[in-house]
Amino acid sequence: MNIREFADKYRVKMAHGRQGVEDTIPGRYGEIAEDFGNGFLRLRLLATPRHATMNGALNSRKKQAEVGGLKPISVSPNIYESIWAFDPENTTHCRLAIDLVVPKRRRTVVLDDSQRAALAARLAVARASRGLQAAA
């Protein structure tokens, strides 16, 4: 399973890499990325704003990843940031990685027929006005 299939299966938002940058699933405490070559995904626990509260959160998340059975790639006892590998086919590891990173979720909206028709009408009007603006 690649990163796109993972994002679709667990309904999380993915940042599409442009110009040679890898696709990632960013979150509050790090990101999930693809580990090329061996079919694993990487959980990177990173501190974007560096302060004492973030250091404590990363330290506790590092302990949770270790207890949860994720495979350590780059883990040091004195450094709060760490990198872990997990199997995307293992649902408990996937759920743990999502809980540790806290990514944004993709919303799913169920529309009934009247809502779908109203949305289609609004989109048609917007597309038509956009086409008129481009022609002018």
N, C-alpha and C positions, 0 to 999 in steps of 0.2 A: 504494500500500500504506500503510495507516495503522499506528499504533503497536501495536494489538492483533494485527493480522496478522503484523507483524514479530516480536512476542514469541512467537507460536505457531510461526512458521516456524523460528526459531532457538532455541527452547526456553529462553527466559530469563524470569525472574520480573518481573512488572510491578506497579507500585504504582498502584492505581486511584484517580484523583482524586475527592475528595468535595467537595461544596458549591462547585462552580465551579473547583476546582483541576484542572490538567491531569494526564493520565495520563503516568507516566514509568517508565523502567526504571532504577532506581538501581543504582549500583555503587560499588566502593571508591574510584575516582578521579573520580567525577562521575556523570552521568546521560545518558540518551538520551531525547529528548522529540520531540513532533511539531511541525513547523514549519508553522503554518497558512497556507494560501493557495497555496503553490507545490509541494506534493507531496514536499518533502524532509523528512528527519529531522534533528534537531539533536543534536550531540554536545557536551555541556558538560563540560569538564574543570575540576572544582571542588575546592578544598581544604577538606575538612570539618575535620580537625584540622590547624591551621596550624603547621608546624614545618619545619626545614631538609630533612629527608628527603622530606617530601611536596612541597616546592618543587622539589627535584631530580627527583622522579618526574614531576611535572606538566610540567616543562621538557623532559624527554626525550620524554614523550608528545606534547607540542606539536610537537616536531621530527618525530616519527614520523607524525603526522597530516599535516603539510605534505609530507613525502616521499611518503606514501601517496596523495596527490591529493585529499584532502578540501578542500572550499571554505571558506576562512576567512570568518567573519562578524564576530567580535569578537576580534581577535588583536593584542596589543601586545607589543613586544620586552621591555619591562621588567616586565611583569605575568605571573605564572605561569598564572593562570586564563585560559581561552580558550573560545570557542564556534565550532564548525565545523558545516557542513552537508554531508550526503551523500545520495546517491540510494538509496532502499531497494531498488531493482531491481538495483543493482550488487552482486553477491555479494562481491567483493573489498573494497569499501568497507564493507559491512556487517560482514564478519568483522574488519576492522581496527578499526571502532568498538567492537565487542564486546570485542576484545582490549585496547583502550585503557581502557575503562571498568571491565572485570572485574565484570560483574553476576553475581548468583546464578543458577545454572542450575535449570531445572525438571527434576525427576527423572521418568523414565519407567520403570515397573516392568512386566515381562511376567509375568503369572500363568498357571499351568497350571490345569486344571479343579478339582483338589482344593484348591488355594490360594484360588481364586475362591469355592468353596463355603464354605470355612472363614471367609473374610472376610465373606461374606453372612450367615452365622450369627451372627458377632460383632456385626455392625451391627444385625441384627434384635433381638438381646438388648439392645443399648444403646438402641435406639429405644424398645423396650417399657419399659425401666426409666425412661427419660426421661419417657415418657407417664404412668407411674404417679406420678412425683414431681410432675409438673405438676398432676395431679388431686388430690393430697393437700393 
